[in-house]
Amino acid sequence: MIGLTAVFLILTGVCWYAALVHLVAGLRHAFNRLHLLFALLALLIGVVTLEQVFLHRASTAVEYVEAARAMVRVGSVIYALLAWFAFVYTSAIGRAVPLALTIAYAAMMVVNELQPAGLLFAELPRLAPLTLPWGEQVASLAEPQFSRAAIVYWLLHLANFGYILFQCRQQYRRGQHSQAIALGISTALLLLTVVVNVLITAAGLHSVYATSFGFVAMVMLMVLYLSGEESYQTVVAQASDGIFLATNGGRCIEANAAAARMVGYSQSELVGMNVADLIVLRERRRLEPDIAALAAGGALRRQVTLRRKDGSECVADLSVRALSDGRFLGLARDVTEQNRIYAALLSLAETAPVADNIDFMRRCARGIAEMFDRRFALIGLTNADGSRIRTLAVWDGDQHAEDFEYPVADTPCAELRNERQRLIGTGAWQSYPNSGWLAQRHFETYFGAALLGADGRKIGVIAVCDTRPTPVEPECRPILGVFASRISAELDRASVHAELRRLTTTLEARVAARTAELADLNKELEAYSYSVSHDLRAPVRAIAGFSGILLNEHDTELDQVCRKYLERIHASAGHMNSLIDGMLLLSRVSHQSLRREPVDLTAIAQHEIGLLHEREPARTVEAICTPGLVENGDARLLTILLHNLLENAWKYTARAEHAAIEFSREPPASQCVYYVRDNGVGFDMDSAARLFEPFQRLHSQAEFSGTGIGLATVARIVQRHGGRIWAQAEKGHGATFYFTLGQQSADESTAHDVS
């Protein structure tokens, strides 16, 4: 018997160890029902496993019946507890079934005590020895006569298992898959061992009572799962945010330590309270629609004010969601301090600077005192050698006080020479007994920060003091730093503003001098234009005229070589005259006044294309002009712009088999983008950098005639209108010139552009 006994003793030890572990876990988590129920369940399973030893060591039928009676007694309690464990584990709603099963098992226990042969047997059974594979002999039943009560008892087990598996199914449907599977598999194993044991016994086969193995397997599986659940509970317990679970009526059934600390209650005090009672009365009516939506399966996310146990208030970000089983899961984060900081920083941000800075500094002094809930605050500037501080603003009690000056030595402000901040929560005046105003007022608290100039030099201090001790919270330093940075920035702004005022006093003289320079430059440009139009054009005109006379009137007297030379002279003079016209046009475009008015670009384009057709009637060109293109601009300059772009398109499509020119605009965007497109010879985009520069051409004079001034003039006109121009092209496949006549277009092309 030592082998089988050892097995049952080991199984008993495993169950009792699991019971101990979960008993401790249940007590540590404020008497968690799930852990305590499982601990009791594992303890009793260990007891019934130990009873197996006595059952199989029985030498007489009476001993066997008594051992079986004890097993039924403990087993009935186990099965009743199993129903309640499933009820708690699956968060079932109705208690009727577990209660009915408990009553039924209690009745079975009574029958078990009253029957002479116990619940299972109609009469004393006959025993037969069973030899195990390793040679050990144990007591076993030989042709047992089971009572009708035993059949009812087994059917009761089936009902119990049915209830547990049904609750597992419901739990799985609610999305708690891992929990449902863990309990479902454990219950199925136990059910399997019970059914196998009953069938073997009913068939008259000799076997060891196997139900205990199913019980132990269930314990081990649930221990594995609940260990993970224990880790989850540990995370919840250690969470910095408040977490609570409530019934659909709002009664709190579980809360972690953070939730208890937030409202000043213990965890046991919170359990049973109505969560709505923690919300201040003035906000409950506002929350009624949200609570109604929550009950309908929605979620509540709102900032609410909670009343603590001591009567004080705190603000929390509350997030509550309805679970599928009707309960509410809530998360609360204390944002009281954050809101206070936010309000102070918002007030600081909304504090607009003023010309003399006095009002700004006073508002900052009051704001930082209220931020820290202290009575005294000052803002001061150090003198040149840093030995004294003169205050710019002082807040004392509930009003602004007179400014004063004090020596830096023997005060906490002296420490700010080497530190950015100095925070003393208690005993400030005792630490600096010779500090003058600090010691005279018996200030316990001193929170100070250095004010830094733009160059990093310390130019002053900001300090908050009070006669009450103040804990140095983690957020104190960043808040003090924000105020110090804002005030330092304002002092820098005031310094720059003063410098600007000084510079402004000489601005009129500088503007007058610059205006005179521009006037001189304009005169020089006018003189240049006059020289070009008269002094330079006259000899060019003479060369062109006399060469033309020789060609026309002395044609017969000239040989072929002379005629060729004269034709080249005459053509070059004409080209030079075109260059002069282009230069004059470019100069006028750059300096003539700009008068904006609505201009019909479509009409101008159609007119220019008509002139081109009249000049070359033999050419067939498909010209498309989108109607209704009207833009505010200078009509004269825009006519020159379109003339040059359309003339270029006409010129460079001369070799195209089916020439086409289009003037239109891109689909509406943030700004109108117009374009002139052709299917001419195009150009290489690598050379496009020179496209809008004067006298720069991408094609030789022999290929296409021109001066190189047209696109430069177009670019200058676009610039005068505050717009942009850029081009896209492919050699042999035409070109497109885009331009705007206002602010820079948001839809820029990656192509070359000039602005």
ChimeraX attribute file (.defattr): number of C-alpha atoms within 10 A of each C-alpha:
attribute: neighborCount
match mode: 1-to-1
recipient: residues
	/A:1	13
	/A:2	8
	/A:3	11
	/A:4	19
	/A:5	16
	/A:6	12
	/A:7	13
	/A:8	20
	/A:9	16
	/A:10	15
	/A:11	21
	/A:12	24
	/A:13	17
	/A:14	17
	/A:15	26
	/A:16	21
	/A:17	16
	/A:18	22
	/A:19	26
	/A:20	16
	/A:21	15
	/A:22	25
	/A:23	22
	/A:24	15
	/A:25	21
	/A:26	20
	/A:27	13
	/A:28	11
	/A:29	19
	/A:30	14
	/A:31	14
	/A:32	16
	/A:33	16
	/A:34	19
	/A:35	24
	/A:36	21
	/A:37	22
	/A:38	26
	/A:39	25
	/A:40	20
	/A:41	25
	/A:42	28
	/A:43	23
	/A:44	21
	/A:45	28
	/A:46	27
	/A:47	19
	/A:48	25
	/A:49	28
	/A:50	20
	/A:51	21
	/A:52	24
	/A:53	20
	/A:54	19
	/A:55	24
	/A:56	24
	/A:57	19
	/A:58	19
	/A:59	15
	/A:60	13
	/A:61	18
	/A:62	15
	/A:63	15
	/A:64	24
	/A:65	22
	/A:66	17
	/A:67	22
	/A:68	25
	/A:69	23
	/A:70	22
	/A:71	20
	/A:72	22
	/A:73	21
	/A:74	17
	/A:75	21
	/A:76	22
	/A:77	18
	/A:78	21
	/A:79	20
	/A:80	22
	/A:81	20
	/A:82	21
	/A:83	22
	/A:84	23
	/A:85	22
	/A:86	25
	/A:87	21
	/A:88	15
	/A:89	20
	/A:90	22
	/A:91	16
	/A:92	15
	/A:93	12
	/A:94	9
	/A:95	12
	/A:96	9
	/A:97	15
	/A:98	21
	/A:99	14
	/A:100	13
	/A:101	22
	/A:102	21
	/A:103	13
	/A:104	17
	/A:105	23
	/A:106	16
	/A:107	13
	/A:108	21
	/A:109	22
	/A:110	14
	/A:111	16
	/A:112	22
	/A:113	15
	/A:114	11
	/A:115	16
	/A:116	15
	/A:117	22
	/A:118	26
	/A:119	27
	/A:120	25
	/A:121	21
	/A:122	17
	/A:123	16
	/A:124	17
	/A:125	21
	/A:126	15
	/A:127	19
	/A:128	16
	/A:129	15
	/A:130	18
	/A:131	14
	/A:132	14
	/A:133	7
	/A:134	8
	/A:135	10
	/A:136	13
	/A:137	16
	/A:138	21
	/A:139	22
	/A:140	25
	/A:141	21
	/A:142	16
	/A:143	16
	/A:144	19
	/A:145	16
	/A:146	18
	/A:147	17
	/A:148	12
	/A:149	18
	/A:150	18
	/A:151	14
	/A:152	15
	/A:153	21
	/A:154	15
	/A:155	12
	/A:156	17
	/A:157	20
	/A:158	15
	/A:159	14
	/A:160	21
	/A:161	21
	/A:162	14
	/A:163	18
	/A:164	25
	/A:165	20
	/A:166	13
	/A:167	22
	/A:168	28
	/A:169	17
	/A:170	18
	/A:171	22
	/A:172	17
	/A:173	12
	/A:174	14
	/A:175	12
	/A:176	15
	/A:177	14
	/A:178	12
	/A:179	18
	/A:180	23
	/A:181	16
	/A:182	18
	/A:183	22
	/A:184	21
	/A:185	17
	/A:186	19
	/A:187	24
	/A:188	16
	/A:189	18
	/A:190	22
	/A:191	20
	/A:192	14
	/A:193	18
	/A:194	21
	/A:195	16
	/A:196	15
	/A:197	18
	/A:198	16
	/A:199	12
	/A:200	14
	/A:201	20
	/A:202	13
	/A:203	11
	/A:204	13
	/A:205	14
	/A:206	18
	/A:207	16
	/A:208	19
	/A:209	18
	/A:210	18
	/A:211	22
	/A:212	23
	/A:213	18
	/A:214	19
	/A:215	26
	/A:216	22
	/A:217	19
	/A:218	22
	/A:219	23
	/A:220	17
	/A:221	15
	/A:222	20
	/A:223	21
	/A:224	12
	/A:225	14
	/A:226	19
	/A:227	14
	/A:228	12
	/A:229	13
	/A:230	18
	/A:231	11
	/A:232	12
	/A:233	16
	/A:234	14
	/A:235	12
	/A:236	18
	/A:237	18
	/A:238	13
	/A:239	14
	/A:240	17
	/A:241	20
	/A:242	24
	/A:243	23
	/A:244	24
	/A:245	23
	/A:246	23
	/A:247	19
	/A:248	15
	/A:249	13
	/A:250	18
	/A:251	19
	/A:252	22
	/A:253	18
	/A:254	20
	/A:255	26
	/A:256	26
	/A:257	20
	/A:258	23
	/A:259	25
	/A:260	21
	/A:261	15
	/A:262	22
	/A:263	21
	/A:264	17
	/A:265	16
	/A:266	16
	/A:267	19
	/A:268	15
	/A:269	12
	/A:270	22
	/A:271	20
	/A:272	15
	/A:273	15
	/A:274	16
	/A:275	19
	/A:276	16
	/A:277	13
	/A:278	18
	/A:279	20
	/A:280	16
	/A:281	13
	/A:282	9
	/A:283	12
	/A:284	16
	/A:285	11
	/A:286	10
	/A:287	16
	/A:288	11
	/A:289	12
	/A:290	16
	/A:291	19
	/A:292	13
	/A:293	14
	/A:294	18
	/A:295	20
	/A:296	11
	/A:297	16
	/A:298	14
	/A:299	20
	/A:300	20
	/A:301	15
	/A:302	14
	/A:303	15
	/A:304	20
	/A:305	22
	/A:306	23
	/A:307	19
	/A:308	18
	/A:309	14
	/A:310	9
	/A:311	10
	/A:312	10
	/A:313	17
	/A:314	18
	/A:315	21
	/A:316	22
	/A:317	16
	/A:318	18
	/A:319	16
	/A:320	21
	/A:321	19
	/A:322	22
	/A:323	18
	/A:324	13
	/A:325	15
	/A:326	17
	/A:327	22
	/A:328	24
	/A:329	19
	/A:330	20
	/A:331	18
	/A:332	23
	/A:333	18
	/A:334	23
	/A:335	16
	/A:336	15
	/A:337	12
	/A:338	12
	/A:339	13
	/A:340	15
	/A:341	18
	/A:342	14
	/A:343	14
	/A:344	20
	/A:345	18
	/A:346	11
	/A:347	15
	/A:348	19
	/A:349	11
	/A:350	9
	/A:351	15
	/A:352	12
	/A:353	15
	/A:354	12
	/A:355	10
	/A:356	9
	/A:357	16
	/A:358	13
	/A:359	16
	/A:360	19
	/A:361	24
	/A:362	20
	/A:363	19
	/A:364	27
	/A:365	27
	/A:366	23
	/A:367	21
	/A:368	27
	/A:369	23
	/A:370	18
	/A:371	19
	/A:372	21
	/A:373	13
	/A:374	21
	/A:375	19
	/A:376	27
	/A:377	29
	/A:378	28
	/A:379	27
	/A:380	24
	/A:381	20
	/A:382	20
	/A:383	12
	/A:384	9
	/A:385	6
	/A:386	16
	/A:387	12
	/A:388	19
	/A:389	21
	/A:390	18
	/A:391	20
	/A:392	21
	/A:393	25
	/A:394	24
	/A:395	26
	/A:396	18
	/A:397	14
	/A:398	11
	/A:399	12
	/A:400	17
	/A:401	15
	/A:402	11
	/A:403	14
	/A:404	13
	/A:405	13
	/A:406	16
	/A:407	16
	/A:408	18
	/A:409	16
	/A:410	14
	/A:411	21
	/A:412	23
	/A:413	25
	/A:414	16
	/A:415	17
	/A:416	19
	/A:417	15
	/A:418	10
	/A:419	12
	/A:420	17
	/A:421	22
	/A:422	19
	/A:423	20
	/A:424	19
	/A:425	18
	/A:426	19
	/A:427	16
	/A:428	25
	/A:429	24
	/A:430	14
	/A:431	15
	/A:432	15
	/A:433	15
	/A:434	14
	/A:435	20
	/A:436	15
	/A:437	13
	/A:438	22
	/A:439	17
	/A:440	11
	/A:441	12
	/A:442	17
	/A:443	21
	/A:444	21
	/A:445	26
	/A:446	26
	/A:447	24
	/A:448	28
	/A:449	25
	/A:450	29
	/A:451	28
	/A:452	20
	/A:453	17
	/A:454	12
	/A:455	7
	/A:456	8
	/A:457	11
	/A:458	19
	/A:459	19
	/A:460	28
	/A:461	25
	/A:462	27
	/A:463	26
	/A:464	26
	/A:465	28
	/A:466	26
	/A:467	19
	/A:468	15
	/A:469	16
	/A:470	19
	/A:471	12
	/A:472	14
	/A:473	8
	/A:474	8
	/A:475	11
	/A:476	15
	/A:477	17
	/A:478	11
	/A:479	18
	/A:480	22
	/A:481	18
	/A:482	13
	/A:483	22
	/A:484	26
	/A:485	17
	/A:486	15
	/A:487	23
	/A:488	22
	/A:489	16
	/A:490	19
	/A:491	22
	/A:492	16
	/A:493	15
	/A:494	17
	/A:495	13
	/A:496	12
	/A:497	13
	/A:498	13
	/A:499	11
	/A:500	11
	/A:501	12
	/A:502	11
	/A:503	10
	/A:504	12
	/A:505	10
	/A:506	10
	/A:507	12
	/A:508	10
	/A:509	11
	/A:510	12
	/A:511	11
	/A:512	11
	/A:513	12
	/A:514	12
	/A:515	12
	/A:516	12
	/A:517	12
	/A:518	12
	/A:519	12
	/A:520	12
	/A:521	12
	/A:522	13
	/A:523	12
	/A:524	12
	/A:525	15
	/A:526	15
	/A:527	12
	/A:528	15
	/A:529	19
	/A:530	14
	/A:531	12
	/A:532	16
	/A:533	16
	/A:534	11
	/A:535	12
	/A:536	15
	/A:537	18
	/A:538	13
	/A:539	12
	/A:540	18
	/A:541	16
	/A:542	12
	/A:543	16
	/A:544	21
	/A:545	15
	/A:546	13
	/A:547	20
	/A:548	17
	/A:549	11
	/A:550	16
	/A:551	19
	/A:552	10
	/A:553	9
	/A:554	11
	/A:555	13
	/A:556	11
	/A:557	11
	/A:558	13
	/A:559	9
	/A:560	11
	/A:561	9
	/A:562	13
	/A:563	18
	/A:564	13
	/A:565	12
	/A:566	19
	/A:567	17
	/A:568	13
	/A:569	16
	/A:570	21
	/A:571	15
	/A:572	15
	/A:573	21
	/A:574	17
	/A:575	16
	/A:576	18
	/A:577	19
	/A:578	15
	/A:579	17
	/A:580	20
	/A:581	17
	/A:582	20
	/A:583	21
	/A:584	17
	/A:585	16
	/A:586	19
	/A:587	17
	/A:588	16
	/A:589	19
	/A:590	15
	/A:591	12
	/A:592	10
	/A:593	10
	/A:594	16
	/A:595	12
	/A:596	12
	/A:597	12
	/A:598	11
	/A:599	18
	/A:600	18
	/A:601	25
	/A:602	20
	/A:603	17
	/A:604	18
	/A:605	27
	/A:606	19
	/A:607	14
	/A:608	19
	/A:609	22
	/A:610	13
	/A:611	14
	/A:612	17
	/A:613	15
	/A:614	11
	/A:615	10
	/A:616	10
	/A:617	11
	/A:618	8
	/A:619	13
	/A:620	13
	/A:621	18
	/A:622	11
	/A:623	17
	/A:624	17
	/A:625	19
	/A:626	14
	/A:627	13
	/A:628	11
	/A:629	17
	/A:630	13
	/A:631	19
	/A:632	16
	/A:633	21
	/A:634	18
	/A:635	19
	/A:636	12
	/A:637	22
	/A:638	23
	/A:639	18
	/A:640	18
	/A:641	20
	/A:642	21
	/A:643	21
	/A:644	19
	/A:645	21
	/A:646	23
	/A:647	15
	/A:648	18
	/A:649	26
	/A:650	23
	/A:651	16
	/A:652	21
	/A:653	20
	/A:654	17
	/A:655	11
	/A:656	16
	/A:657	11
	/A:658	12
	/A:659	20
	/A:660	19
	/A:661	21
	/A:662	19
	/A:663	24
	/A:664	20
	/A:665	17
	/A:666	12
	/A:667	10
	/A:668	8
	/A:669	10
	/A:670	11
	/A:671	16
	/A:672	20
	/A:673	24
	/A:674	19
	/A:675	19
	/A:676	23
	/A:677	23
	/A:678	26
	/A:679	25
	/A:680	27
	/A:681	21
	/A:682	20
	/A:683	19
	/A:684	14
	/A:685	16
	/A:686	8
	/A:687	11
	/A:688	19
	/A:689	12
	/A:690	14
	/A:691	22
	/A:692	23
	/A:693	18
	/A:694	17
	/A:695	17
	/A:696	15
	/A:697	20
	/A:698	14
	/A:699	14
	/A:700	9
	/A:701	10
	/A:702	7
	/A:703	8
	/A:704	13
	/A:705	12
	/A:706	18
	/A:707	19
	/A:708	19
	/A:709	23
	/A:710	24
	/A:711	22
	/A:712	21
	/A:713	26
	/A:714	24
	/A:715	22
	/A:716	24
	/A:717	24
	/A:718	23
	/A:719	19
	/A:720	21
	/A:721	20
	/A:722	14
	/A:723	20
	/A:724	24
	/A:725	25
	/A:726	22
	/A:727	22
	/A:728	20
	/A:729	22
	/A:730	15
	/A:731	12
	/A:732	13
	/A:733	13
	/A:734	22
	/A:735	23
	/A:736	20
	/A:737	18
	/A:738	21
	/A:739	25
	/A:740	22
	/A:741	23
	/A:742	19
	/A:743	13
	/A:744	17
	/A:745	17
	/A:746	11
	/A:747	12
	/A:748	12
	/A:749	12
	/A:750	9
	/A:751	11
	/A:752	17
	/A:753	20
	/A:754	18
	/A:755	13
